[in-house]
Amino acid sequence: TAAVTSSVRDRCDPHEEHGCRYGCVTRAVHALFHYAVERHDERIVYHESTARHLAFPAIPSYRSNFPMHVFYLTTELPFPPTGGGRVRSLAELRLLASLPEVDSVRVLALHEGDVAATDARALEEAVPNVSIAPLVFHPIHIFRHPRHVPRLLAVRLAKGVPYLAAKWDGRAVRHALAAELRARPYGVVYLDHLGMAVYLSDVRRLAPAARVVLEQHNVESDFFGQFAKEKRGVLRPIAHLEWKTARAFEAQALRAVDAAVAISRADAAVFEELAGIRAHVVPQAVTYQRRTRAPVAPPELGYVGSLAWRPNAQGLNWICIEI
């Protein structure tokens, strides 16, 4: 993985016309994809004979006579791209679907009643080769749905799963996931967000020949570490325990998948220290239009981002105080 990642970085020219917007991002995803489908896992030796035994086609390293289908499990429908998480997920979907090796991408997304029926169709029209499975209701903001809190507590306490993953555990999601993975063979299963790793054992059982990729939008356990440092009194040891549980879960998930994606080199360095793995760095890709604006009198600051996301609020607070 190190050689693949470093070679992608070396070819990235930040001074080219579009910088990292298309060139190095596409190369990074391409390298990630081939690393995932070529990796030989100790649990299963992916030779032709093994594939026949499992009734799955062999996973080709490059395009062959076998179709390559990707299954994409995500926390929410990334369309319209109204927030940072959706923008990232949509960009990754576009890149995956554009790879010549990929015949199709099937998306299973969660929702909590705030998605219009037309949004799924709009995403299919916006990204060729992408199809959307029926959306699954799941209480994403758990405390807005009090009747689901007992299940969250049961998963957290009985299974020892940290809150960041336990909140995504749901029977309806498991049923939908099983139906989708039994419907056709997938070469790659893409888990978008760490929380979706709560279904990793289901994926391994239902699609044993598939390579599994974990997309990390952040170093999730770090948020709980920051939260623990801010607490005082009896809440501090409780928050510290939750951080340790989250950190252990994140490390275990990173080691258990066939490839991991980091959004930045800084995150990749943390993942290497945390789990001893080398994540593939895939920078964020965005489209933009160059515009000429009249100069404004300093000091002027424009900020684009949701202040409902705590790290955004902290960052803006830091800029206002320190800069």
C-alpha positions in Angstrom: 0.0 0.0 0.0 2.9 2.3 0.8 4.3 2.1 -2.7 0.9 2.7 -4.3 0.1 5.7 -2.1 3.6 7.3 -2.5 3.5 6.8 -6.2 0.2 8.6 -6.4 1.5 11.5 -4.3 4.6 11.8 -6.4 2.6 12.1 -9.6 0.3 14.8 -8.1 1.4 18.2 -9.4 -0.2 21.0 -7.3 0.8 23.5 -10.0 -1.1 22.0 -12.9 -4.1 23.9 -14.1 -6.7 22.2 -11.9 -4.3 21.1 -9.1 -5.6 18.0 -7.4 -9.2 18.6 -8.5 -9.2 15.8 -11.1 -5.8 14.3 -12.0 -4.3 13.0 -8.7 -7.7 12.3 -7.2 -8.7 10.0 -10.0 -5.2 8.3 -9.9 -5.6 7.8 -6.1 -9.0 6.2 -6.5 -7.7 4.0 -9.3 -4.8 2.9 -7.2 -7.0 2.2 -4.2 -9.4 0.2 -6.3 -6.7 -2.0 -7.7 -5.1 -2.5 -4.3 -8.4 -3.6 -2.9 -9.3 -6.1 -5.7 -5.7 -7.5 -5.9 -5.1 -8.0 -2.2 -4.8 -11.6 -1.0 -6.5 -11.8 2.4 -5.4 -14.4 5.0 -9.0 -15.4 5.6 -9.7 -16.5 2.0 -7.2 -17.2 -0.9 -8.9 -15.6 -3.9 -7.9 -17.9 -6.6 -10.1 -19.2 -9.4 -10.8 -22.5 -7.6 -11.8 -20.7 -4.4 -14.2 -18.4 -6.4 -15.8 -21.5 -8.0 -16.2 -23.1 -4.6 -18.0 -20.0 -3.3 -20.1 -19.7 -6.5 -18.6 -16.2 -7.1 -16.7 -15.1 -10.1 -13.0 -14.5 -9.5 -12.2 -10.9 -8.8 -10.2 -9.6 -11.7 -7.3 -7.3 -11.2 -8.1 -5.4 -14.4 -11.1 -5.6 -16.7 -11.9 -9.2 -17.8 -14.9 -11.1 -19.0 -16.4 -10.9 -15.5 -18.5 -7.8 -14.7 -17.3 -5.7 -11.7 -20.1 -4.5 -9.4 -19.5 -2.2 -6.4 -21.8 -2.1 -3.4 -21.8 1.3 -1.6 -23.2 1.4 1.9 -23.6 4.9 3.3 -25.2 6.8 6.2 -27.3 9.1 4.1 -28.3 9.7 0.5 -25.5 12.1 -0.8 -27.9 14.1 -2.9 -28.5 16.9 -3.1 -25.0 17.7 -1.8 -26.0 20.1 0.9 -23.3 19.4 3.5 -19.7 18.4 3.8 -20.3 14.7 4.2 -22.6 14.6 1.2 -20.2 16.5 -0.9 -17.5 14.0 -0.1 -19.6 11.0 -0.7 -21.0 12.2 -4.0 -17.4 13.0 -5.2 -16.3 9.4 -4.3 -19.4 8.0 -6.1 -18.6 9.9 -9.2 -15.0 8.7 -9.2 -15.8 5.1 -8.5 -18.5 5.0 -11.2 -16.1 6.6 -13.7 -13.4 3.8 -13.4 -13.3 1.7 -16.6 -13.1 -1.5 -14.5 -16.5 -0.8 -12.8 -19.7 -1.8 -14.5 -22.1 -0.6 -11.8 -22.3 0.9 -8.3 -25.3 0.0 -6.1 -26.0 2.4 -3.3 -27.8 1.5 0.0 -28.4 4.7 2.0 -30.2 5.4 5.3 -32.7 8.2 6.0 -34.9 9.5 8.8 -37.8 10.8 6.7 -36.2 13.9 5.3 -35.4 12.6 1.8 -37.7 13.4 -1.1 -38.6 10.6 -3.4 -37.2 12.4 -6.4 -33.7 12.7 -4.8 -32.8 9.1 -5.4 -33.8 9.4 -9.1 -31.9 12.7 -9.4 -28.8 11.0 -8.1 -29.1 8.1 -10.6 -29.5 10.7 -13.4 -26.5 12.7 -12.2 -24.1 9.8 -11.9 -24.0 7.2 -14.7 -23.7 3.6 -13.7 -25.2 4.3 -10.2 -28.4 2.7 -9.0 -30.1 3.4 -5.7 -31.6 0.6 -3.5 -34.8 1.4 -1.6 -33.9 3.8 1.2 -33.9 2.4 4.7 -35.4 4.4 7.6 -33.0 4.7 10.5 -33.0 7.3 13.3 -29.8 9.2 12.5 -30.3 11.8 15.1 -31.1 9.2 17.8 -32.5 11.4 20.5 -35.1 12.9 18.2 -36.5 9.3 18.2 -36.7 8.4 21.9 -38.2 4.9 21.3 -35.0 3.9 19.6 -32.8 4.9 22.6 -33.2 1.5 24.4 -31.9 -0.4 21.4 -28.9 2.0 21.2 -28.1 1.4 24.9 -28.5 -2.3 24.5 -26.0 -2.5 21.6 -23.6 -0.2 23.4 -23.6 -2.1 26.7 -24.3 -5.7 25.6 -21.9 -5.7 22.6 -19.4 -3.2 23.8 -19.8 -1.2 20.5 -19.0 2.5 20.9 -21.7 5.1 20.5 -20.3 6.3 17.1 -21.1 2.8 15.6 -23.9 1.6 17.9 -26.1 4.6 16.7 -26.0 3.1 13.2 -27.0 -0.4 14.2 -30.5 -1.3 13.0 -32.5 -4.4 12.1 -34.1 -2.8 9.1 -30.6 -1.9 7.7 -29.4 -5.5 8.3 -32.4 -6.9 6.4 -31.9 -4.6 3.5 -28.2 -5.2 3.4 -28.7 -9.0 3.3 -31.3 -8.7 0.5 -29.0 -6.6 -1.6 -25.8 -8.7 -1.1 -27.7 -11.9 -1.9 -29.2 -10.5 -5.0 -25.9 -10.4 -7.0 -22.2 -11.0 -6.5 -20.2 -7.8 -5.7 -16.4 -7.5 -6.3 -16.1 -4.6 -3.8 -18.1 -3.5 -0.9 -17.5 0.2 0.0 -18.3 1.3 3.6 -18.8 5.1 3.6 -18.1 6.4 7.1 -16.7 4.5 10.1 -20.2 3.9 11.5 -21.0 1.5 8.7 -18.3 -0.8 9.9 -20.8 -2.0 12.4 -22.1 -4.2 9.5 -18.6 -5.5 8.6 -19.3 -9.0 9.9 -22.5 -9.1 7.9 -20.7 -8.1 4.8 -18.0 -10.8 5.3 -20.6 -13.4 5.8 -22.9 -12.4 3.0 -20.2 -11.5 0.4 -17.1 -13.5 1.4 -15.3 -13.0 -1.9 -15.8 -9.2 -2.0 -13.0 -6.8 -1.1 -14.1 -4.3 1.6 -13.0 -0.7 1.5 -13.6 1.7 4.4 -13.9 5.4 3.6 -12.9 7.6 6.6 -14.2 11.1 6.4 -12.5 12.0 9.7 -10.5 10.4 12.5 -13.8 9.7 14.3 -12.4 8.7 17.7 -10.5 12.0 18.0 -13.8 13.8 18.4 -14.5 11.7 21.5 -11.0 12.4 22.8 -11.5 16.1 22.5 -14.9 15.8 24.2 -13.4 13.8 27.1 -10.8 16.5 27.7 -13.4 19.2 28.0 -15.5 17.3 30.7 -15.2 17.7 34.4 -16.3 15.7 37.4 -18.1 12.4 37.1 -18.6 12.8 33.3 -14.9 12.9 32.6 -14.1 9.2 33.3 -17.2 8.2 31.4 -16.2 10.2 28.4 -12.7 8.9 28.6 -13.9 5.3 28.5 -16.1 6.1 25.5 -13.0 7.6 23.8 -11.0 4.5 24.5 -13.8 2.2 23.2 -14.2 4.3 20.1 -10.4 4.3 19.4 -10.3 0.5 19.8 -13.2 0.1 17.4 -11.7 2.4 14.8 -8.3 0.6 15.0 -10.0 -2.8 14.7 -12.1 -1.7 11.7 -9.1 -0.3 9.9 -7.2 -3.6 10.3 -10.2 -5.7 9.3 -10.9 -4.2 5.9 -8.9 -4.7 2.7 -8.2 -1.0 2.1 -8.9 2.2 3.9 -9.3 5.8 2.5 -8.2 8.9 4.2 -9.2 12.4 3.1 -5.8 13.9 4.0 -2.2 13.0 4.7 -2.7 14.1 8.3 -5.5 11.6 8.8 -3.6 8.9 7.0 -0.7 9.4 9.4 -3.0 9.0 12.4 -4.5 5.8 11.0 -1.0 4.4 10.5 -0.1 5.2 14.1 -3.5 3.9 15.4 -3.8 0.7 13.5 -0.5 0.1 11.7 -2.1 0.4 8.2 -1.3 2.6 5.3 -4.5 4.4 4.1 -4.9 5.6 0.6 -5.1 9.4 0.5 -7.8 10.6 -1.8 -8.1 14.4 -1.7 -11.5 16.0 -1.9 -12.6 16.7 -5.5 -14.9 19.7 -6.1 -15.9 21.5 -9.3 -15.9 25.3 -9.4 -16.1 28.2 -11.8 -13.4 30.9 -11.9 -14.9 34.3 -11.3 -13.4 37.7 -11.2 -14.5 39.7 -8.2 -13.9 43.3 -7.5 -11.4 43.8 -4.6 -12.9 44.4 -1.2 -11.5 46.5 1.6 -9.8 44.4 4.2 -10.4 42.8 6.6 -13.1 40.7 5.0 -13.7 37.0 5.8 -16.1 34.7 4.0 -16.9 31.3 5.6 -18.8 28.4 3.9 -19.7 25.6 6.2 -22.3 24.3 8.7 -21.8 25.5 12.2 -24.0 22.6 13.4 -20.8 20.5 12.9 -18.8 21.0 16.0 -15.3 20.9 14.4 -16.4 23.6 12.0 -17.6 25.9 14.8 -14.3 25.2 16.7 -12.2 26.1 13.7 -14.1 29.3 13.0 -13.8 30.2 16.6 -10.1 29.7 16.5 -9.7 31.8 13.3 -11.7 34.7 14.9 -9.6 34.6 18.2 -6.2 33.7 16.9 -6.0 35.2 13.4 
